[in-house]
């Protein structure tokens, strides 16, 4: 396994999280069951999240966050897969070897 380039991984994760354009975005059943306007506010909170700290981002990859919107605690998480989507990516800093999946879920679904 190649030594990851943490800054590059964080950059790629931020692009997916802020644009939803460079990977897959999944919302769990719990998120989908919420009213549309609340879902919209949750998406906006995920896309604008910037509160990365050593406590919530110990590896510096910007791959996880938590927000609370209207009393709903929401987690988001980015996972790295090989192009076949069957295995983990060997090098998450290389977009040619990595498919990113952003999952947005209620904390209770984690």
C-alpha positions in Angstrom: 0.0 0.0 0.0 1.3 3.4 -0.9 1.9 5.9 1.9 -1.1 8.3 1.7 -0.6 12.0 0.8 -2.9 13.4 3.5 -3.1 16.9 2.1 -4.2 15.5 -1.3 -6.7 13.1 0.3 -8.2 16.0 2.3 -8.4 18.1 -0.9 -10.2 15.4 -2.9 -12.6 14.7 0.0 -13.4 18.4 0.3 -14.2 18.6 -3.4 -16.6 15.7 -3.1 -18.2 17.0 0.1 -18.6 20.6 -1.1 -19.8 19.8 -4.7 -21.2 16.3 -4.6 -19.6 15.9 -8.1 -16.6 13.6 -7.9 -18.0 10.5 -6.3 -21.2 9.0 -5.0 -23.4 10.6 -2.4 -25.7 8.4 -0.3 -28.4 9.5 2.1 -29.7 6.9 4.5 -33.3 6.0 5.0 -33.4 8.1 8.1 -32.3 11.2 6.3 -34.7 10.6 3.4 -37.6 10.3 5.8 -37.0 13.8 7.0 -39.0 16.8 5.5 -37.4 18.1 2.3 -36.6 21.5 3.8 -34.7 19.8 6.6 -32.8 17.6 4.2 -31.8 20.7 2.3 -30.5 22.3 5.4 -28.5 19.2 6.3 -27.0 19.0 2.8 -26.0 22.7 3.1 -24.4 22.1 6.5 -22.4 19.1 5.2 -21.2 21.1 2.1 -20.2 24.1 4.2 -18.6 22.2 7.1 -15.2 23.6 8.1 -14.8 22.7 11.8 -12.0 20.2 11.4 -10.0 19.7 14.5 -7.5 17.1 15.8 -10.3 15.6 17.8 -12.8 15.1 14.9 -10.2 14.7 12.1 -7.2 13.0 13.7 -5.7 11.8 10.4 -6.3 15.2 8.6 -8.2 13.6 5.8 -11.5 15.6 6.1 -13.4 12.3 5.9 -15.9 12.6 8.7 -18.0 15.3 10.4 -21.0 15.8 12.6 -23.6 18.6 12.5 -26.8 19.2 14.4 -29.7 20.7 12.5 -33.0 21.4 14.2 -32.1 18.9 16.9 -31.1 16.2 14.5 -27.6 14.9 15.0 -26.2 14.0 11.6 -22.9 12.3 10.7 -21.3 12.3 7.3 -18.5 10.0 6.3 -16.3 9.5 3.2 -15.1 6.0 2.3 -12.5 5.0 -0.3 -13.1 2.1 -2.7 -11.1 0.6 -5.5 -12.6 1.2 -9.0 -14.4 -2.2 -8.8 -16.3 -0.9 -5.7 -15.6 -4.3 -4.1 -12.4 -3.5 -2.2 -10.8 -0.6 -0.4 -8.6 1.8 -2.4 -4.9 1.1 -2.2 -4.1 4.8 -2.6 -6.9 7.3 -1.6 -4.7 10.2 -2.8 -5.0 8.9 -6.4 -8.4 9.6 -8.1 -7.6 7.0 -10.8 -7.4 4.3 -8.1 -10.2 5.6 -5.9 -14.0 5.9 -5.9 -15.2 8.1 -3.1 -18.6 7.5 -1.4 -20.0 10.2 0.9 -22.7 8.9 3.2 -25.0 11.2 5.2 -26.8 9.6 8.1 -28.6 10.2 11.3 -26.2 9.6 14.2 -28.6 6.9 15.4 -28.0 5.0 12.1 -24.2 4.8 12.6 
